Structure formats: C-alpha cells, structure tokens
Amino acid sequence: MGIVSTTTDKFQTCIDECNRCAQACFECITACLNEPDVSARKSCISMLIECAMMCQMSSAMMAMNGEFAAKHCALCAEICNKCAQECEIFENDHCQECAQECRICADECNKMAGVI
C-alpha cells in the first residue's frame, strides 16, 4: 500500500523486493569486504554495488509511477540475475542469501516489467 496515495499500489510488492534486495546487497558488500579473500571478490563487490543502486532507482521510479519504470524493472531484473550469479560463486552464507534475494527481486521485476 502506498504511503501518501494509492496510485502505486500495483507496484508495492516490487518496490518492497527492490528495497529488500538493495539492503541485502549493501550488507553483502560489507561482509565481503571483511572476508580474507576480498581481492577475489572484486567483480562480485562491483556487481553488488551496481545491483543495489539499480534496485534503489527502480524502487524510486515505481514510487513516482515514472514513465520508464517498466524499462527500469526489466534492466533491474537482468542486473539482479547477474549479481546472483556472482554471489553464488562464493560459499559464504551472506553471499548465498544475497543471491537468493537477488533472484526473488529479479522474478518480481520481470513480472512488473510485463505489467506496467
């Protein structure tokens, strides 16, 4: 349910998933930076940043019922899936849990991209 209006109610599940995915990515970045093999995670950390930023932007676009919200959601899904692939390389719980959140977000964004 929207906070100040109901015009974005149809996006709420996707908004929530994008926000959740961004949070997971930011948490995973912090955890990865504290791993002993941080240099092996450079590509993953870079993708985590890109994914978190895209999720935040997609959430904002949906919240404002933006003209390009569907395109943002489609690209967000692609980035989330790529981020999940990167995270799945590492066996740490935080990476595996982040990958799962990315996959959930990608599924929701793909649904939304087809609905908007």
C-alpha positions in Angstrom: 0.0 0.0 0.0 1.3 3.4 -0.9 2.3 5.8 1.9 0.6 9.0 0.7 -1.6 7.7 -2.2 -2.9 4.5 -3.7 -1.7 5.2 -7.3 1.4 3.0 -6.8 -0.3 0.1 -5.0 0.2 -2.1 -8.1 3.9 -1.7 -7.7 4.2 -2.2 -3.9 5.4 -5.8 -3.9 8.1 -5.0 -6.4 9.1 -1.8 -4.6 9.4 -3.8 -1.4 11.5 -6.5 -3.1 13.8 -3.9 -4.7 14.3 -2.2 -1.3 15.0 -5.6 0.3 17.5 -6.6 -2.5 19.3 -3.3 -2.2 19.7 -3.8 1.6 20.9 -7.4 1.1 23.5 -6.2 -1.5 24.8 -3.4 0.8 25.0 -5.9 3.7 26.8 -8.4 1.5 29.3 -5.7 0.4 30.2 -5.1 4.0 30.5 -8.8 4.7 32.6 -9.4 1.6 35.0 -6.5 2.4 35.7 -8.4 5.7 36.5 -11.7 4.0 40.1 -12.8 3.8 39.9 -13.3 0.1 38.5 -9.8 -0.6 40.7 -9.4 -3.7 39.0 -12.4 -5.3 35.6 -10.7 -4.8 36.3 -7.5 -6.7 34.0 -8.4 -9.5 31.2 -9.5 -7.1 31.5 -6.4 -5.0 31.3 -4.2 -8.1 28.2 -6.1 -9.2 26.7 -5.8 -5.7 27.1 -2.0 -5.8 25.5 -1.9 -9.3 22.6 -4.1 -8.2 21.9 -2.1 -5.1 21.9 1.2 -6.9 19.7 -0.2 -9.7 17.2 -1.6 -7.1 17.1 1.8 -5.4 16.5 3.6 -8.7 13.8 1.1 -9.8 12.0 1.5 -6.4 12.0 5.2 -6.8 10.8 5.0 -10.4 7.8 2.9 -9.4 7.1 5.0 -6.4 6.7 8.0 -8.7 4.9 6.0 -11.3 7.6 7.0 -13.7 7.3 6.8 -17.5 10.3 4.5 -17.7 9.5 2.3 -14.6 8.9 -0.8 -16.8 12.2 -0.4 -18.5 14.0 0.1 -15.2 12.3 -3.1 -13.8 13.4 -5.1 -16.9 17.0 -3.9 -16.5 16.9 -4.3 -12.8 15.9 -8.0 -13.3 18.8 -8.5 -15.6 21.3 -6.9 -13.1 19.8 -8.9 -10.2 20.3 -12.2 -12.0 23.9 -11.3 -12.9 24.5 -10.3 -9.3 23.0 -13.6 -8.1 25.4 -15.5 -10.4 28.4 -13.5 -9.0 27.3 -14.1 -5.4 26.7 -17.9 -6.0 30.4 -18.3 -6.7 31.2 -17.8 -3.0 30.0 -20.3 -0.4 29.6 -17.9 2.5 26.1 -17.7 3.9 25.9 -14.0 3.3 26.7 -14.5 -0.4 24.2 -17.3 -0.8 21.5 -15.4 1.0 22.1 -12.3 -1.1 21.9 -14.4 -4.3 18.6 -15.7 -3.2 17.3 -12.2 -2.5 18.6 -11.1 -5.9 16.7 -14.0 -7.6 13.5 -13.1 -5.8 13.8 -9.4 -6.8 14.6 -10.4 -10.4 11.4 -12.5 -10.6 9.3 -9.7 -9.2 10.9 -7.1 -11.5 10.3 -9.4 -14.5 6.6 -9.6 -13.5 6.4 -5.9 -13.1 8.1 -5.1 -16.3 5.4 -7.1 -18.1 2.5 -5.4 -16.1 3.4 -1.7 -16.2 
